[in-house]
Amino acid sequence: MFVSKEGKGVRMARWIKLVFPALVVALITGCAHKYSADEYNALDAKLKRSEQTITLLNAENQHIQSQFMELRAEARKAREEKEECIRDKQAYLDKQIETLQQNKELLQQVSHFKTLMQERKDMAGRINKIYEYTATLLDQERLSDQAYIIKNTEKVKIILPQRVVFAGPRSAWLTPKGVRLVEKIARGLKRLDPGYIEIGGHTDNAFLPEIVKKVYPNNWALSQARAIAVLEIFENEGIKPNRMCAIAYADTRPIGDNNSEEGMAMNRRVEITILP
């Protein structure tokens, strides 16, 4: 049976209308998948394992954090201990430096002490030499109580009583005998060449008569005149003026009792102090 083209088109259209919805429903129904119980249980177990893994990882992370905090605390403590060690070391070094400085000062003091001891030893030797020399020089005068020699660790003194060298208790005029004795001492000291010579004039504490006051207003002037009288002879004998001096002591340094004539006679004197 002959069917026209138009009839074929109509039948095709009807077929499509009938079949197309069924195809769509079949496709939709075929694409949808329902999970079975085994698949669900497998996924659930996998989820639980993941959760357990996360829990373990969190616990490990907390443990690592705890270890990190401990390590940081230990590092802080180690740093503090190191700083304390550095401070202790610096303090030790400072102490060592201080000790070295003290040792240096101590060595300097020891050296200075040795120098002083040597100087004292040398001075003692010079003092002994001066004493022995003057004692030999004035041996006869010492025996006859015309001169006295005393020494200490620093100087030697020659004491000349007024009665031996001056004309009277209130006089500063040297007698001829006194001039000869002073010249003898001057020549001996020039050969000895000491470091310095001090000539001190002394008096007793008696008041000066009016006639004496016209020449010596007081004991200061009298004692000064006595020291200068000896100094002038020393200078005439060649002892340099810059190596000696004359000092007035008046009655300020008595060596005897001014209440007795004998003590007053001891106080009227000239002392020649010889420094090495």
Helices and strands as residue ranges (DSSP letters): H 5-31, H 37-137, H 139-143, E 148-151, E 156-161, H 162-165, H 176-192, E 196-202, H 210-213, H 219-236, G 241-243, E 244-250, H 261-267, E 269-275
